[in-house]
Amino acid sequence: MPDNLDDLRREGRVATGKSISVSFSNQQEGAEIQKHPCRSQDFSTGGLKILTHFSLPLGTIQSMTIDLGQSSGSITAKAEVRWCLEIDQTPTFSLGMKLIDLTKKDLDTWQKFVKSA
């Protein structure tokens, strides 16, 4: 893994006090779908970094609902786990998620949200 995680991202990162809520479903075949709420304050037009209390394997595809707040609503997307780092003993993990599948409407909403942050 590169020493500088910024090298993994092509788009500019937005790190502001503006948080978004993310829920995603762990969809293993035959397993019950579980919603996992988490938050992100670091995002770009191509993806986001989220904090969770569990790790996910690299390359895993997750269905996500991203709540952008009252003024922007929410979007749904599929995202790929690009990196996963344990950041404390709680345990807390930082996950890099690359957005890979959004409707045109959700993509437009996401891009407007990122540009306004």
N, C-alpha and C positions, 0 to 999 in steps of 0.2 A: 504494500500500500504506500502511496506517495506520502512524504513528510507533510506536504501542504495540501490539505483537502480542497482548497480553492482550485487546484489544477483539475479537479474532477468535474467542474461546472463550467459550462460555456456561457451562460447568461449571467448578468450581474445579480448579485445577491442583495436582498432587502432585509436589513436587520433593524427593525424599529420597535417601539413599544406596542405596536399594533399586533395583537395576537389573534390567531385563528384557531378554531377547534376542529379537530379531525377525528373521525370515527372510521374504523375499517373492520372488515370482516375477514376472519381467518377461515378460508374456504378449502379445507382439506377434504378430499373425496370421502363421503360417508360420515364426515364429522358435522356436528352441530355448528351452525354459523354463530360466531361470538362477536359482539361489538366491543371494540377497544377504544375508549375515548382518550385523546391525548391533545397536546397543544404544540403550536409552532410559532416562533417569532422570526424565523429565518426562511425566506422563500425567494423564488425567482420565477420567471415565466415558464421555466422548464421543470421545476420541481420544488421540493421543500425538505427541510430538516425537522424531524419530530422527536420528541422525548417520550420514551415508553419505559415500562418496568419489566420488559422482557426483550429478548433478541429475536431477530428473524433471519433466516438464511439469505445470503446474497442471491439475487436473481429471482426471489419470490415475487409473484405478481399479487397485489392486493387491490380489492375493490374498496374505494374510499368515499366518504361523504365529507366535504370540507365546508364548514360553516364560516362564512365570511363576515358575519355580523348582520345587524338589523337592516342596514342600508343596502347591503349587497346580496343578501340571501345565502343560498348554499349551492354547491355544485357536486356532481358525482364524477368520479374518474377512476381509472385503473392506474396503478403506479408500481414500478419495479424497485425493489430494495437494491440500492447501489453500494451502500456501505453501512456498517453497524459497529459502533464503538461503545464499550462499557465505560461510563464516565464517573461512576461512584459505586460504593458498596451496598447501596440500598436494595437491590441494584437498579440503576437507571442507565438506559441505553439511548444513544443518539443515533437516529437512523436517517440516512440520505435516501430520499424517495424521488425517482424520476417519473414524471407524469408521462404516460404512454398512450392513453386512450380517453379522450373527452369528446363530447358532442361539440359541434361548431358553436352553439350557444354557450355552453359551459366554458369552452376555451376563450371566447370573447369576454365573458364575465371575469374569468381568472386574470386575463391579461390587463383588463381595466383596473381590477383590484390591485395588482402588483404595481402598476404605473402610478396609482394614486397613493400608495403607501409611503 
